Amino acid sequence: MFSNVLALVLNLLLVYVLYALCRVEFVWENWNAFGGTLFQNAWTDLLIGSWRFDTSALLYTNALYALMMLLPFRWTESKGWRWGAKCVFWLVNALCLFANVVDSVYFQYSGRRTTLSVMDEFRHEENVGSIFLTEIGHHWYLVIFMLILWVLLWVLYVNPQGKTKRGSLMRTFTVYGVRTLCLAMYALLSICGMRGGATTAVRPITISNATQYVNRPQEAAVILNTPFSLIRTLDKQVFVTPLYFPEDELDRLYSPVHQPNDSLVAAGRGKNVVVLIVESFGREYIGAYNEHLEDGHYQGYTPFVDSLYEHCLSFDYTFANGRKSIDAMPSILSSIPMFVEPFILTPASLNNVSGLAGELGKEGYASAFFHGAENGSMGFQAFARASGFQHYFGRTEYNADSRFGGDKDFDGTWAIWDEPFLQFYALKMSELKEPFITAVFTASSHHPYAVPEGYAAVFPEEGDNPIHKCIRYTDMALRRFFETAHRQPWFENTLFVLTSDHTNRNDHAEYLTDLGVFGAPILFYDPSGGIEPGRRHGIAQQIDIMPTVLGYLGYRRPYVAFGSDLLRTGDKDTWAVNYQNGIYQYVSDGYVLQHDGQASRALYDYRQDWMLQHNVMAEKPFVREILEWKLKAMIQSYMERMNGNRLVIPEE
């Protein structure tokens, strides 16, 4: 009578165990990200949280299998039906285990569990297969681990025993009546498990709920599993507008509309603008930012950028607004931070969008975006066009230029090597009519962490982090770019901005914290001396670049930008915001507030506690309240504008 029910329960318990093994492997593979702090969380919280999210994922993915096992019909006891049920069970759960194991590697680059947006992110990439094969070679031990999981899933599967014997009508009615009751009870329990609870106060759990079981947002990835993250982002509205404040009060607390200031001096008007977005060029790798590391002996891997730093405006605390390449373009060039999902991959990307190129185009600027990958890669070309860039120069245009080596300079995976492509960039700008605004997105300091064959001996492996040699190569490519640019007629009349798209593999504990993982360089360099070099004791973030550049140029039209003009904002009033695993982080005036969209989770005095070990939320209620107001106002304004297509000021 209960054979099928018992078999179903035992098989789901088997999947629980295999999910747990995947979680252990996930932590082991990403020990640098979790090892120092994960076990400061209560064991009970880690276990309960993991069980809760695994339960939801298991019940969703095994719904068909459970139905096949519990249907109250005699023909479900046939050998063929039971064989089919086993195959369905194995196939579904094998795919889920595969997703968990693969994500333990991808997490090193994304900083979060994979959501369904990854399908759009790599939809047009032709090199995904080669990258995957490369990773299999680097992580051969995970292939063995995966095969072991698959074998266990098949071998340890429990088959129901026996069949219902033909007997009296009452016996038959009892057997199948009980099975019908079991199916109904299982359906009810499944609904509760999928939702994450049985009470009316429990809404279906989401990715952000994982943070309630850990002390750091990044650790939420340990509680989650990849099947759950994929399911929970299937056909979901990305931007939901919270009603924190009335409309009139909202604009008083925060507005992304920048109005021209009559007191602006237009001395910078007419300057060219060059924005260098350097792949994975995290702040940790730059010696000039890290005099304190290794007892003052840390040199970093960027001798040229260190020398350039002396001539730039910089800030004590500089952050990216996202963790992935597709987060960077909207943040840097259009002052749109990454909230919930990458902007490029959301329906809001179809909104009217402006940015540096679009706004300066109204003043007669020529504009061009450069990226050495296949045209269309990562959606960069589409966003460049949508945000106002008039021209796009990619691998196609590079190959068509007879001055360069064409596809002989292709790195075999992503794009043209940085050194030749940055030379192409420098010379191509000389063909544009001044004033111009251009941006380049480099590619070489990227997985699979290779350098051109001729530089293998010049930039060998350094320690256990293979990206270091790529950083040295890209630093050299930047030096050569500036040498060539210096000889161009437009050089002295140009403002250069240098930043990275995101951070990458970090070695020092300071860059593994919830703030450290966003540490990106932000440098402003004006060869004419229009911007005074030096390091200010403030905060800078990628979304500040657009309003800072437009302010410096004396731009006199209203526009939408979620960041601040750093040249007209006092150090005490600078701030930054980012989003990770369902948690917003708001950094301001020496504190960082972590908020899940409904309630504050933690408050840290990061200047005194950079490792974020002492939550002072209870001790600083006034600080928490002030930062919470500011963050909520920004979130509400952001969501309203995304949903209402209000990212551009209408022309009068």
C-alpha positions as CSV (number, residue, x, y, z in Angstrom):
1,M,0.0,0.0,0.0
2,F,2.8,2.4,0.9
3,S,5.6,1.0,-1.2
4,N,5.5,3.8,-3.8
5,V,5.3,6.5,-1.1
6,L,8.2,5.0,0.8
7,A,10.3,4.8,-2.4
8,L,9.5,8.4,-3.2
9,V,10.6,9.6,0.2
10,L,13.8,7.6,0.2
11,N,14.7,8.8,-3.3
12,L,14.1,12.5,-2.4
13,L,16.3,12.0,0.7
14,L,19.0,10.7,-1.7
15,V,18.8,13.9,-3.7
16,Y,19.0,15.9,-0.4
17,V,22.3,14.2,0.4
18,L,23.7,14.8,-3.1
19,Y,22.7,18.5,-2.9
20,A,24.6,18.6,0.4
21,L,27.7,17.1,-1.3
22,C,27.4,19.8,-4.0
23,R,27.2,22.5,-1.4
24,V,30.4,21.1,0.3
25,E,32.1,21.1,-3.1
26,F,30.8,24.7,-3.7
27,V,32.4,26.0,-0.5
28,W,35.6,24.1,-1.1
29,E,36.0,25.4,-4.7
30,N,35.3,29.0,-3.4
31,W,37.1,28.8,-0.1
32,N,38.8,32.2,-0.6
33,A,35.3,33.8,-0.7
34,F,33.8,32.0,2.3
35,G,36.5,30.3,4.3
36,G,37.3,33.1,6.6
37,T,33.8,34.0,7.8
38,L,31.3,31.3,6.8
39,F,31.6,29.2,9.9
40,Q,31.1,32.3,12.1
41,N,27.4,31.7,11.2
42,A,25.4,29.4,13.5
43,W,25.4,25.8,12.2
44,T,21.7,25.6,12.8
45,D,21.1,28.6,10.5
46,L,23.3,27.1,7.8
47,L,21.5,23.8,7.9
48,I,18.0,25.1,8.2
49,G,18.5,27.7,5.4
50,S,20.1,25.1,3.1
51,W,17.3,22.6,3.9
52,R,14.6,25.2,3.2
53,F,15.9,26.2,-0.3
54,D,16.9,22.6,-1.2
55,T,13.3,21.5,-0.3
56,S,11.8,24.2,-2.6
57,A,14.1,23.2,-5.5
58,L,13.5,19.5,-5.0
59,L,9.8,19.8,-4.9
60,Y,9.7,21.9,-8.1
61,T,12.1,19.8,-10.1
62,N,10.7,16.4,-9.0
63,A,7.0,17.3,-9.4
64,L,6.5,15.0,-12.5
65,Y,8.4,12.2,-10.9
66,A,6.3,12.4,-7.7
67,L,3.1,12.4,-9.8
68,M,4.3,9.3,-11.6
69,M,5.0,7.5,-8.3
70,L,1.7,8.5,-6.6
71,L,-0.9,8.1,-9.3
72,P,-3.5,5.7,-7.8
73,F,-3.8,3.4,-10.8
74,R,-2.8,-0.2,-11.1
75,W,-0.9,0.3,-14.4
76,T,1.6,2.5,-12.6
77,E,2.9,-0.7,-10.9
78,S,4.1,-2.1,-14.2
79,K,7.8,-2.7,-14.8
80,G,7.8,-0.3,-17.8
81,W,6.2,2.5,-15.9
82,R,8.6,2.2,-12.9
83,W,11.5,2.1,-15.3
84,G,10.2,5.3,-16.9
85,A,9.8,6.9,-13.5
86,K,13.4,6.1,-12.6
87,C,14.7,7.6,-15.9
88,V,12.7,10.8,-15.3
89,F,14.1,11.0,-11.7
90,W,17.7,10.5,-12.9
91,L,17.5,12.8,-15.8
92,V,16.0,15.7,-13.9
93,N,18.2,15.5,-10.9
94,A,21.3,14.8,-12.9
95,L,20.7,18.1,-14.7
96,C,20.2,19.9,-11.3
97,L,23.4,18.4,-9.9
98,F,25.2,19.4,-13.0
99,A,24.0,23.0,-12.6
100,N,25.2,23.1,-9.0
101,V,28.6,21.9,-9.9
102,V,29.1,24.2,-12.9
103,D,28.0,27.2,-10.8
104,S,30.7,26.5,-8.3
105,V,33.2,27.6,-11.0
106,Y,31.1,30.4,-12.6
107,F,30.5,31.9,-9.1
108,Q,34.2,33.0,-9.1
109,Y,33.3,35.5,-11.9
110,S,29.7,36.4,-11.1
111,G,29.7,36.5,-7.3
112,R,26.3,35.0,-7.1
113,R,24.2,31.9,-8.0
114,T,23.3,31.9,-11.6
115,T,19.9,33.2,-12.6
116,L,17.9,32.7,-15.8
117,S,19.4,36.0,-17.2
118,V,22.6,34.0,-18.0
119,M,20.7,32.6,-21.0
120,D,20.4,36.1,-22.4
121,E,23.9,37.1,-21.4
122,F,25.6,34.5,-23.5
123,R,22.9,34.0,-26.1
124,H,25.0,35.5,-29.0
125,E,28.4,34.2,-27.8
126,E,29.9,31.7,-30.2
127,N,32.8,30.9,-27.8
128,V,30.8,29.4,-24.9
129,G,31.6,25.9,-26.0
130,S,35.3,26.4,-26.2
131,I,35.3,28.2,-22.8
132,F,33.4,25.3,-21.3
133,L,35.8,22.8,-22.7
134,T,38.7,24.8,-21.3
135,E,37.2,24.9,-17.9
136,I,36.7,21.1,-18.0
137,G,40.4,20.8,-18.5
138,H,41.2,23.1,-15.6
139,H,38.6,21.5,-13.3
140,W,39.0,17.8,-14.3
141,Y,38.4,16.8,-10.7
142,L,34.9,18.3,-10.8
143,V,34.1,16.1,-13.8
144,I,35.0,13.0,-11.8
145,F,33.0,14.4,-8.9
146,M,30.0,14.9,-11.2
147,L,30.3,11.4,-12.6
148,I,30.3,10.0,-9.1
149,L,27.2,11.9,-8.2
150,W,25.4,10.6,-11.4
151,V,26.4,7.0,-10.6
152,L,25.2,7.3,-7.0
153,L,21.9,8.8,-8.3
154,W,21.3,5.8,-10.4
155,V,22.7,3.0,-8.2
156,L,21.1,4.1,-4.9
157,Y,17.7,4.7,-6.5
158,V,15.0,2.7,-4.6
159,N,12.4,0.9,-6.6
160,P,9.0,0.3,-5.2
161,Q,8.5,-3.4,-4.2
162,G,5.6,-5.7,-5.1
163,K,2.3,-5.1,-6.7
164,T,-1.3,-4.8,-5.4
165,K,-2.8,-8.2,-5.4
166,R,-6.2,-8.7,-6.9
167,G,-8.7,-9.3,-4.1
168,S,-12.1,-8.1,-2.9
169,L,-13.5,-4.8,-4.0
170,M,-13.1,-3.4,-0.5
171,R,-9.4,-4.2,-0.5
172,T,-8.9,-2.6,-3.9
173,F,-10.8,0.4,-2.8
174,T,-8.8,0.7,0.4
175,V,-5.4,0.5,-1.4
176,Y,-6.1,3.0,-4.1
177,G,-8.1,5.2,-1.7
178,V,-5.1,5.4,0.5
179,R,-2.8,6.2,-2.4
180,T,-5.2,9.0,-3.5
181,L,-5.0,10.4,0.0
182,C,-1.2,10.2,-0.1
183,L,-1.2,12.1,-3.4
184,A,-3.4,14.8,-2.0
185,M,-1.3,15.2,1.1
186,Y,1.9,15.3,-1.0
187,A,0.4,18.0,-3.2
188,L,-0.4,20.1,-0.1
189,L,3.0,19.6,1.4
190,S,4.7,20.4,-1.9
191,I,2.9,23.7,-2.1
192,C,4.1,24.6,1.4
193,G,7.6,23.4,0.6
194,M,7.8,25.3,-2.7
195,R,6.6,28.5,-1.0
196,G,9.1,28.0,1.9
197,G,6.4,27.7,4.6
198,A,2.9,26.9,5.5
199,T,1.6,30.1,7.1
200,T,-0.2,32.9,5.4
201,A,2.6,35.3,6.5
202,V,5.1,33.4,4.2
203,R,5.2,34.6,0.7
204,P,7.1,32.4,-1.8
205,I,10.7,32.6,-0.7
206,T,13.0,34.3,-3.1
207,I,16.7,34.6,-3.5
208,S,16.9,37.5,-1.0
209,N,15.5,35.3,1.8
210,A,18.8,33.4,1.8
211,T,20.5,36.3,3.5
212,Q,18.6,35.8,6.7
213,Y,20.7,32.7,7.5
214,V,24.1,34.3,7.0
215,N,26.1,37.3,8.2
216,R,27.3,38.4,4.7
217,P,25.3,38.8,1.5
218,Q,28.0,36.9,-0.5
219,E,27.5,33.9,1.8
220,A,23.9,33.6,0.7
221,A,25.2,31.7,-2.4
222,V,26.1,28.9,0.0
223,I,22.5,28.7,1.3
224,L,21.0,28.8,-2.2
225,N,21.2,26.2,-4.9
226,T,21.3,26.9,-8.6
227,P,18.1,25.1,-9.6
228,F,16.2,27.3,-7.1
229,S,17.8,30.5,-8.5
230,L,16.9,29.5,-12.0
231,I,13.3,28.6,-11.1
232,R,12.7,31.8,-9.1
233,T,13.8,34.1,-11.9
234,L,11.7,32.3,-14.6
235,D,9.2,34.8,-16.1
236,K,9.4,37.1,-13.1
237,Q,9.0,40.8,-13.1
238,V,12.4,42.2,-12.5
239,F,11.6,45.7,-11.2
240,V,8.8,46.0,-8.7
241,T,8.2,49.5,-7.4
242,P,8.1,49.7,-3.6
243,L,5.9,52.4,-2.1
244,Y,8.2,53.7,0.6
245,F,7.4,57.4,0.2
246,P,4.7,59.6,-1.4
247,E,5.7,61.1,-4.7
248,D,6.3,64.6,-3.5
249,E,8.4,63.4,-0.6
250,L,10.4,61.1,-2.8
251,D,11.8,63.8,-5.0
252,R,12.8,65.8,-1.9
253,L,14.8,62.8,-0.5
254,Y,16.4,61.7,-3.8
255,S,16.1,62.6,-7.5
256,P,18.3,61.4,-10.3
257,V,17.5,64.5,-12.4
258,H,20.6,66.7,-12.7
259,Q,19.7,70.3,-13.5
260,P,22.3,72.7,-15.0
261,N,23.9,75.1,-12.6
262,D,24.1,78.7,-13.7
263,S,27.4,79.1,-11.7
264,L,29.2,76.5,-13.8
265,V,32.3,77.7,-15.5
266,A,32.4,76.3,-19.0
267,A,36.2,76.2,-19.2
268,G,36.0,72.5,-20.0
269,R,33.5,72.7,-22.8
270,G,34.8,71.3,-26.0
271,K,37.2,68.8,-24.4
272,N,37.3,65.3,-25.8
273,V,36.4,62.4,-23.5
274,V,38.1,59.0,-23.5
275,V,36.7,56.3,-21.2
276,L,38.9,53.2,-20.7
277,I,36.9,50.3,-19.2
278,V,39.6,47.7,-18.4
279,E,38.4,44.1,-18.1
280,S,38.8,42.7,-14.5
281,F,41.3,45.4,-13.6
282,G,40.4,45.2,-9.9
283,R,41.7,47.8,-7.4
284,E,43.6,45.1,-5.6
285,Y,46.1,44.7,-8.5
286,I,47.1,48.4,-8.5
287,G,50.0,49.1,-6.1
288,A,49.2,52.8,-5.8
289,Y,45.9,52.0,-4.1
290,N,47.4,49.5,-1.7
291,E,50.3,51.0,0.2
292,H,49.1,49.3,3.4
293,L,49.1,45.7,2.1
294,E,51.9,43.3,3.1
295,D,53.4,45.7,5.6
296,G,53.9,48.3,2.9
297,H,55.9,45.9,0.7
298,Y,53.1,45.3,-1.8
299,Q,54.0,46.4,-5.3
300,G,51.0,45.3,-7.3
301,Y,51.1,44.4,-11.0
302,T,50.5,47.7,-12.7
303,P,53.7,49.8,-12.8
304,F,52.3,52.1,-15.6
305,V,49.0,52.7,-14.0
306,D,50.8,53.4,-10.7
307,S,52.8,56.1,-12.5
308,L,49.7,57.5,-14.2
309,Y,47.9,57.6,-10.8
310,E,50.2,60.4,-9.6
311,H,48.7,62.7,-12.3
312,C,45.1,61.7,-11.7
313,L,42.2,62.7,-9.4
314,S,41.5,59.6,-7.2
315,F,39.5,58.8,-4.1
316,D,40.0,56.8,-1.0
317,Y,37.1,54.4,-1.7
318,T,36.2,53.5,-5.2
319,F,33.6,50.9,-6.2
320,A,32.0,49.2,-9.2
321,N,28.3,49.0,-9.1
322,G,28.1,45.4,-10.4
323,R,30.1,42.2,-10.5
324,K,29.8,41.3,-14.2
325,S,30.9,42.9,-17.5
326,I,27.3,43.5,-18.7
327,D,26.7,45.6,-15.5
328,A,29.6,48.0,-16.3
329,M,28.5,49.8,-19.5
330,P,25.2,51.1,-18.1
331,S,26.9,52.1,-14.8
332,I,29.9,53.8,-16.4
333,L,28.4,55.3,-19.5
334,S,24.8,55.9,-18.5
335,S,24.9,56.2,-14.7
336,I,22.5,53.2,-14.2
337,P,23.5,50.9,-11.4
338,M,22.8,47.1,-11.4
339,F,19.8,46.4,-9.2
340,V,18.3,42.9,-9.1
341,E,19.4,41.9,-12.6
342,P,21.8,43.4,-15.2
343,F,20.0,46.3,-16.9
344,I,20.9,45.1,-20.4
345,L,19.1,41.8,-19.8
346,T,15.8,43.3,-18.5
347,P,12.7,44.7,-20.3
348,A,13.8,48.1,-19.1
349,S,16.7,48.0,-21.7
350,L,14.0,48.8,-24.3
351,N,13.4,52.1,-22.6
352,N,14.7,55.3,-24.0
353,V,18.2,55.5,-22.6
354,S,20.8,58.2,-22.8
355,G,24.3,58.6,-21.5
356,L,27.6,60.4,-22.1
357,A,27.4,59.8,-25.8
358,G,23.7,60.7,-26.1
359,E,24.0,63.9,-24.0
360,L,27.2,65.1,-25.6
361,G,25.8,64.3,-29.0
362,K,23.3,67.1,-28.4
363,E,26.3,69.4,-28.2
364,G,27.8,68.3,-31.5
365,Y,30.2,65.6,-30.2
366,A,31.2,62.7,-32.4
367,S,31.1,59.4,-30.6
368,A,32.4,55.9,-30.9
369,F,32.5,52.7,-28.9
370,F,35.3,50.2,-29.2
371,H,35.4,46.5,-28.2
372,G,37.7,43.9,-29.8
373,A,35.3,41.0,-29.6
374,E,32.9,39.8,-32.3
375,N,30.5,42.5,-33.2
376,G,27.3,42.1,-31.1
377,S,29.1,40.2,-28.3
378,M,27.7,40.6,-24.8
379,G,25.0,43.0,-26.1
380,F,27.6,45.8,-26.0
381,Q,26.9,47.0,-29.5
382,A,23.1,47.2,-28.9
383,F,23.6,49.2,-25.7
384,A,26.2,51.5,-27.3
385,R,23.7,52.4,-30.0
386,A,20.8,52.7,-27.6
387,S,22.7,55.1,-25.3
388,G,23.7,57.4,-28.2
389,F,27.0,56.2,-29.6
390,Q,27.2,57.0,-33.4
391,H,29.8,54.5,-34.3
392,Y,30.9,51.0,-33.2
393,F,34.3,49.5,-33.8
394,G,34.7,45.8,-33.1
395,R,36.6,42.8,-34.4
396,T,35.1,43.3,-37.8
397,E,36.4,46.8,-38.2
398,Y,39.8,45.9,-36.8
399,N,40.2,43.1,-39.3
400,A,39.3,45.5,-42.1
401,D,42.1,47.9,-41.2
402,S,45.2,47.0,-43.2
403,R,47.5,48.7,-40.7
404,F,47.0,45.8,-38.2
405,G,47.2,42.1,-38.2
406,G,43.5,41.2,-38.5
407,D,42.5,37.8,-37.0
408,K,46.2,36.9,-36.4
409,D,45.7,39.2,-33.3
410,F,42.7,37.3,-32.1
411,D,43.2,35.7,-28.7
412,G,41.4,32.5,-29.7
413,T,38.6,33.0,-27.2
414,W,37.2,36.4,-26.7
415,A,38.7,39.3,-28.7
416,I,41.7,41.0,-30.3
417,W,44.6,41.2,-27.8
418,D,44.7,44.4,-25.9
419,E,48.0,45.7,-27.1
420,P,47.1,45.9,-30.9
421,F,43.5,46.8,-30.3
422,L,44.4,49.8,-28.0
423,Q,46.7,51.0,-30.8
424,F,43.9,50.7,-33.2
425,Y,41.7,52.7,-30.7
426,A,44.3,55.5,-30.4
427,L,44.8,55.9,-34.1
428,K,41.1,55.6,-35.0
429,M,40.3,58.4,-32.7
430,S,42.5,60.7,-34.7
431,E,40.1,60.1,-37.6
432,L,37.1,61.5,-35.6
433,K,36.1,65.1,-35.7
434,E,36.7,66.9,-32.5
435,P,35.3,67.2,-30.0
436,F,34.5,63.5,-29.5
437,I,33.5,61.1,-26.8
438,T,34.8,57.5,-27.1
439,A,34.9,54.4,-24.8
440,V,36.8,51.2,-25.1
441,F,36.2,47.9,-23.3
442,T,39.3,45.8,-23.2
443,A,39.3,42.0,-23.0
444,S,42.7,40.3,-22.4
445,S,42.7,40.3,-18.6
446,H,39.9,37.7,-18.7
447,H,39.5,34.0,-18.3
448,P,41.2,31.8,-19.6
449,Y,44.0,34.1,-18.4
450,A,46.3,33.9,-21.4
451,V,48.8,36.4,-22.9
452,P,50.1,36.5,-26.4
453,E,52.7,33.8,-27.2
454,G,55.5,36.3,-27.5
455,Y,54.9,37.6,-24.0
456,A,54.7,34.3,-22.2
457,A,58.3,34.7,-21.0
458,V,57.9,38.4,-20.3
459,F,54.8,37.9,-18.2
460,P,55.0,34.4,-16.6
461,E,52.7,32.9,-14.0
462,E,53.0,34.6,-10.6
463,G,51.9,32.7,-7.6
464,D,48.5,30.8,-7.6
465,N,46.5,33.6,-9.3
466,P,46.8,33.2,-13.1
467,I,45.2,36.7,-13.8
468,H,48.4,38.5,-12.5
469,K,50.3,37.9,-15.7
470,C,47.3,39.2,-17.7
471,I,47.1,42.3,-15.6
472,R,50.8,43.0,-16.3
473,Y,50.2,42.5,-20.0
474,T,47.2,44.9,-20.0
475,D,49.1,47.4,-18.0
476,M,51.8,47.3,-20.7
477,A,49.2,47.7,-23.4
478,L,47.8,50.8,-21.6
479,R,51.3,52.3,-21.4
480,R,51.7,51.8,-25.2
481,F,48.3,53.3,-25.7
482,F,49.1,56.5,-23.8
483,E,52.5,56.7,-25.6
484,T,50.6,56.6,-29.0
485,A,47.8,58.9,-27.7
486,H,50.4,61.4,-26.5
487,R,51.6,61.9,-30.1
488,Q,48.1,62.6,-31.4
489,P,46.8,66.2,-31.9
490,W,43.8,65.7,-29.6
491,F,45.7,64.4,-26.5
492,E,46.1,67.7,-24.6
493,N,42.5,68.6,-25.1
494,T,41.2,65.3,-23.7
495,L,39.8,64.1,-20.4
496,F,40.7,60.5,-19.7
497,V,38.7,58.3,-17.3
498,L,40.1,54.9,-16.3
499,T,38.1,52.3,-14.5
500,S,37.4,48.5,-14.6
501,D,34.2,46.7,-15.4
502,H,34.4,44.7,-12.2
503,T,36.8,42.9,-9.9
504,N,38.1,39.4,-10.4
505,R,40.0,36.8,-8.5
506,N,41.3,38.4,-5.3
507,D,44.0,37.2,-2.9
508,H,43.9,39.6,0.0
509,A,41.2,39.5,2.7
510,E,40.5,43.2,2.3
511,Y,39.2,42.5,-1.2
512,L,37.0,39.5,-0.2
513,T,34.6,41.4,2.0
514,D,31.1,42.5,0.9
515,L,32.7,45.9,0.0
516,G,36.0,44.7,-1.2
517,V,34.6,42.5,-3.9
518,F,33.4,45.8,-5.6
519,G,36.7,47.5,-5.4
520,A,37.4,49.1,-8.8
521,P,39.8,51.9,-9.7
522,I,38.3,55.2,-10.8
523,L,40.8,57.8,-12.1
524,F,40.3,61.1,-13.9
525,Y,43.3,62.4,-15.9
526,D,43.4,65.7,-17.7
527,P,46.8,66.3,-19.4
528,S,46.2,70.0,-19.5
529,G,45.9,70.2,-15.7
530,G,42.2,71.2,-15.7
531,I,41.6,68.6,-13.0
532,E,43.9,68.9,-10.1
533,P,45.6,65.6,-9.3
534,G,45.4,64.2,-5.9
535,R,43.6,61.7,-3.7
536,R,40.4,62.9,-2.0
537,H,39.1,61.4,1.2
538,G,35.8,60.5,-0.4
539,I,33.8,57.8,-2.2
540,A,33.6,57.3,-5.9
541,Q,31.5,54.8,-7.9
542,Q,31.0,54.0,-11.5
543,I,27.7,55.8,-11.8
544,D,29.4,59.0,-10.7
545,I,31.5,59.1,-13.9
546,M,28.8,60.4,-16.2
547,P,27.6,63.3,-14.0
548,T,31.2,64.2,-13.1
549,V,32.3,64.3,-16.8
550,L,29.3,66.3,-17.8
551,G,29.8,68.7,-14.9
552,Y,33.4,69.2,-15.8
553,L,32.5,70.0,-19.4
554,G,29.9,72.6,-18.3
555,Y,27.0,70.7,-19.7
556,R,23.9,72.9,-19.5
557,R,20.9,70.5,-20.2
558,P,19.0,68.5,-17.6
559,Y,19.6,64.8,-17.7
560,V,19.0,61.6,-15.7
561,A,21.9,60.0,-13.8
562,F,21.7,58.1,-10.6
563,G,25.2,59.1,-9.5
564,S,26.8,62.3,-8.3
565,D,29.0,65.0,-9.8
566,L,32.1,64.4,-7.7
567,L,33.7,67.7,-8.6
568,R,30.8,69.5,-7.0
569,T,30.1,67.1,-4.1
570,G,31.9,67.4,-0.8
571,D,33.8,64.3,0.4
572,K,31.4,63.9,3.3
573,D,28.4,63.8,0.9
574,T,29.8,61.2,-1.5
575,W,28.2,57.8,-1.4
576,A,28.0,54.5,-3.3
577,V,25.4,51.7,-3.8
578,N,25.5,48.2,-5.1
579,Y,23.5,45.0,-5.0
580,Q,24.5,41.4,-4.3
581,N,22.4,38.3,-3.7
582,G,19.2,40.1,-2.8
583,I,20.9,42.7,-0.6
584,Y,21.4,46.4,-1.3
585,Q,24.5,48.0,0.1
586,Y,24.6,51.8,0.7
587,V,27.9,53.3,1.6
588,S,28.0,56.8,3.0
589,D,29.7,58.9,5.7
590,G,31.8,56.1,7.1
591,Y,29.1,53.5,7.3
592,V,27.7,50.8,5.0
593,L,24.0,49.7,5.4
594,Q,22.9,46.3,4.2
595,H,19.2,46.2,3.3
596,D,17.0,43.5,1.7
597,G,14.4,45.9,0.3
598,Q,12.1,45.4,3.2
599,A,14.3,45.7,6.3
600,S,17.9,46.6,7.2
601,R,20.1,43.6,8.0
602,A,23.3,45.2,9.2
603,L,25.2,48.5,9.6
604,Y,29.0,48.6,9.8
605,D,31.5,51.4,10.5
606,Y,33.7,50.4,7.5
607,R,36.5,52.9,8.2
608,Q,37.1,51.2,11.6
609,D,35.9,47.8,10.6
610,W,36.7,47.1,7.0
611,M,36.3,43.4,7.5
612,L,32.6,44.1,8.5
613,Q,32.7,41.9,11.6
614,H,30.8,44.2,14.1
615,N,27.2,45.0,13.3
616,V,26.5,48.3,15.0
617,M,22.9,48.7,13.8
618,A,21.5,48.5,17.4
619,E,24.0,51.0,18.6
620,K,23.5,53.5,15.8
621,P,19.7,53.7,15.2
622,F,19.9,57.3,13.9
623,V,22.6,56.5,11.4
624,R,20.6,53.4,10.2
625,E,17.5,55.5,9.8
626,I,19.2,58.2,7.8
627,L,20.9,55.8,5.4
628,E,17.7,53.7,5.1
629,W,15.8,56.8,4.0
630,K,18.3,57.6,1.4
631,L,18.6,54.1,0.1
632,K,14.8,53.5,0.0
633,A,14.3,56.8,-1.9
634,M,16.9,55.8,-4.5
635,I,15.4,52.3,-4.9
636,Q,11.9,53.6,-5.3
637,S,13.0,56.3,-7.8
638,Y,15.0,53.7,-9.7
639,M,12.1,51.2,-10.0
640,E,9.6,53.9,-10.9
641,R,11.8,55.2,-13.7
642,M,12.5,51.7,-15.0
643,N,8.9,50.7,-15.1
644,G,7.7,54.1,-16.4
645,N,10.3,54.6,-19.2
646,R,11.6,57.8,-17.6
647,L,15.4,57.5,-18.0
648,V,15.6,60.5,-20.4
649,I,14.4,64.1,-20.0
650,P,12.0,64.8,-22.9
651,E,13.2,67.5,-25.3
652,E,11.2,70.8,-25.0
